[in-house]
């Protein structure tokens, strides 16, 4: 039963704070790979919720407030988005703004939901493996 509590705690933490979830899962007794996979699954669930729920909300907000997403190449944000796009956001979101905010931002900028989900899942997978390896190597070095 302890394993279920550790997985549930890791999943819940990763939904809101991805970068701390893998070390917490390992501290709760999960194998590093299990902690990383649990955190990744939680992160992707956050993206899925926003991607599928956010599209209708985005369309309604755009109509309701007559919003336009015309890129302005004079602004730094639009130059960065034009250069790196959803791939750059997907690599930064897990360690900065998180899954929900990253997905909302990408949707607001017009990224199709499927493309968003794939990139965000790939970015979280990369960070999950990297964090798992660093933690595992650190624990191994401390143990001997």
NORDACOR-V656503 format. One record per residue. N is the residue number from 1. RES is the residue in one small letter. SS is DSSP state (@ for helix, = for strand, . for the rest). NEAR is the number of other C-alpha atoms within 12 Angstrom. Layout:
# NORDACOR-V656503
n->[N,N]
res->[RES,RES]
ss->[SS,SS]
near->[NEAR,NEAR]
This chain:
# NORDACOR-V656503
n->[1,2,3,4,5,6,7,8,9,10,11,12,13,14,15,16,17,18,19,20,21,22,23,24,25,26,27,28,29,30,31,32,33,34,35,36,37,38,39,40,41,42,43,44,45,46,47,48,49,50,51,52,53,54,55,56,57,58,59,60,61,62,63,64,65,66,67,68,69,70,71,72,73,74,75,76,77,78,79,80,81,82,83,84,85,86,87,88,89,90,91,92,93,94,95,96,97,98,99,100,101,102,103,104,105,106,107,108,109,110,111,112,113,114,115,116,117,118,119,120,121,122,123,124,125,126,127,128,129,130,131,132,133,134,135,136,137,138,139,140,141,142,143,144]
res->[x,x,x,x,x,x,x,x,x,x,x,x,x,x,x,x,x,x,x,x,x,x,x,x,x,x,x,x,x,x,x,x,x,x,x,x,x,x,x,x,x,x,x,x,x,x,x,x,x,x,x,x,x,x,x,x,x,x,x,x,x,x,x,x,x,x,x,x,x,x,x,x,x,x,x,x,x,x,x,x,x,x,x,x,x,x,x,x,x,x,x,x,x,x,x,x,x,x,x,x,x,x,x,x,x,x,x,x,x,x,x,x,x,x,x,x,x,x,x,x,x,x,x,x,x,x,x,x,x,x,x,x,x,x,x,x,x,x,x,x,x,x,x,x]
ss->[.,@,@,@,@,@,@,@,@,@,@,@,@,@,@,@,.,@,@,@,@,@,@,@,@,@,@,.,.,.,.,@,@,@,@,@,@,@,@,@,@,@,@,@,@,@,@,@,@,@,@,@,@,@,@,@,@,@,@,@,@,@,@,@,@,.,.,.,.,.,.,.,.,.,.,@,@,@,@,@,@,@,@,@,@,@,@,@,@,@,@,@,@,.,.,.,.,@,@,@,@,@,@,@,@,@,@,@,.,.,.,.,@,@,@,@,@,@,@,@,@,@,@,@,@,@,@,@,@,@,@,@,@,@,@,@,@,@,@,@,@,@,@,.]
near->[7,12,19,17,15,27,34,25,30,39,34,27,28,38,33,29,29,42,37,31,41,47,36,32,39,32,21,22,21,30,25,33,26,29,42,39,32,39,48,45,32,38,46,38,29,37,42,30,22,31,34,22,20,31,27,17,18,30,20,15,16,19,12,11,11,11,14,16,17,12,16,14,13,11,12,12,16,17,14,18,23,19,14,16,26,35,27,22,37,40,28,27,38,42,28,21,23,37,44,35,29,40,45,36,31,37,37,29,29,26,29,22,30,21,22,41,35,23,32,47,37,28,32,44,32,24,31,39,26,23,32,35,23,20,28,25,16,16,17,13,11,9,8,7]
